[in-house]
Amino acid sequence: MKNITLSADEDLIEQARQVERSQRRTLNPAFREWLLQFTAQAVGGQGVDALMRRLRHVSSGSRLSRDDE
């Protein structure tokens, strides 16, 4: 596991610590969880882009207007 140093507003850090204390955790697991979610979103977006590139040849047929039901 690699250590990193972050900078943030003192009040924000204290608020985060209070939230984590109420959940009987420290900021480390909360930050690790955030990193996982953050990277999953980035990877998920790349996955959607890749899927759309692979499906460029697919046609939905004729275009529908707002009046078509």
C-alpha positions as a Markdown table, in Angstrom:
| # | Residue | x | y | z |
|---|---|---|---|---|
| 1 | Met | 0.0 | 0.0 | 0.0 |
| 2 | Lys | 1.3 | 3.4 | -0.9 |
| 3 | Asn | 1.0 | 6.5 | 1.3 |
| 4 | Ile | 0.0 | 9.9 | -0.2 |
| 5 | Thr | -0.3 | 13.4 | 1.3 |
| 6 | Leu | -3.3 | 15.6 | 0.6 |
| 7 | Ser | -4.1 | 19.2 | 1.4 |
| 8 | Ala | -7.6 | 20.4 | 2.3 |
| 9 | Asp | -9.3 | 23.0 | 4.4 |
| 10 | Glu | -8.9 | 22.3 | 8.1 |
| 11 | Asp | -12.6 | 22.7 | 8.8 |
| 12 | Leu | -13.5 | 20.3 | 6.0 |
| 13 | Ile | -11.0 | 17.7 | 7.4 |
| 14 | Glu | -12.4 | 18.1 | 10.9 |
| 15 | Gln | -16.0 | 17.6 | 9.6 |
| 16 | Ala | -14.9 | 14.5 | 7.7 |
| 17 | Arg | -13.2 | 13.1 | 10.8 |
| 18 | Gln | -16.4 | 13.7 | 12.8 |
| 19 | Val | -18.4 | 11.8 | 10.2 |
| 20 | Glu | -16.0 | 8.9 | 10.3 |
| 21 | Arg | -15.8 | 8.9 | 14.1 |
| 22 | Ser | -19.6 | 8.5 | 14.1 |
| 23 | Gln | -19.2 | 5.5 | 11.9 |
| 24 | Arg | -16.3 | 4.2 | 13.9 |
| 25 | Arg | -13.9 | 4.5 | 11.0 |
| 26 | Thr | -10.9 | 6.6 | 10.1 |
| 27 | Leu | -10.5 | 8.8 | 7.0 |
| 28 | Asn | -8.2 | 6.2 | 5.4 |
| 29 | Pro | -10.9 | 3.6 | 4.5 |
| 30 | Ala | -13.3 | 6.4 | 3.5 |
| 31 | Phe | -10.7 | 7.8 | 1.1 |
| 32 | Arg | -9.9 | 4.3 | -0.3 |
| 33 | Glu | -13.6 | 3.9 | -0.9 |
| 34 | Trp | -13.8 | 7.3 | -2.6 |
| 35 | Leu | -10.8 | 6.4 | -4.8 |
| 36 | Leu | -12.5 | 3.1 | -5.9 |
| 37 | Gln | -15.7 | 5.0 | -6.8 |
| 38 | Phe | -13.9 | 7.7 | -8.6 |
| 39 | Thr | -11.8 | 5.4 | -10.7 |
| 40 | Ala | -14.9 | 3.2 | -11.4 |
| 41 | Gln | -16.7 | 6.2 | -12.8 |
| 42 | Ala | -13.8 | 7.1 | -15.1 |
| 43 | Val | -13.4 | 3.5 | -16.3 |
| 44 | Gly | -17.2 | 3.2 | -16.7 |
| 45 | Gly | -17.2 | 6.3 | -18.9 |
| 46 | Gln | -14.4 | 4.9 | -21.0 |
| 47 | Gly | -16.4 | 1.6 | -21.3 |
| 48 | Val | -19.4 | 3.4 | -22.6 |
| 49 | Asp | -17.3 | 5.3 | -25.1 |
| 50 | Ala | -15.7 | 2.1 | -26.3 |
| 51 | Leu | -19.1 | 0.4 | -26.6 |
| 52 | Met | -20.5 | 3.3 | -28.7 |
| 53 | Arg | -17.5 | 3.1 | -31.0 |
| 54 | Arg | -18.1 | -0.6 | -31.5 |
| 55 | Leu | -21.8 | 0.0 | -32.2 |
| 56 | Arg | -21.3 | 2.8 | -34.8 |
| 57 | His | -22.4 | 0.5 | -37.6 |
| 58 | Val | -25.7 | -0.2 | -35.9 |
| 59 | Ser | -28.7 | 1.7 | -37.4 |
| 60 | Ser | -31.9 | 2.3 | -35.5 |
| 61 | Gly | -33.9 | 2.5 | -38.8 |
| 62 | Ser | -35.9 | 5.5 | -39.8 |
| 63 | Arg | -35.9 | 8.6 | -37.6 |
| 64 | Leu | -39.0 | 9.2 | -35.5 |
| 65 | Ser | -40.5 | 12.6 | -35.0 |
| 66 | Arg | -42.0 | 13.9 | -31.8 |
| 67 | Asp | -45.5 | 13.2 | -33.3 |
| 68 | Asp | -44.7 | 9.5 | -33.9 |
| 69 | Glu | -45.9 | 7.1 | -31.2 |
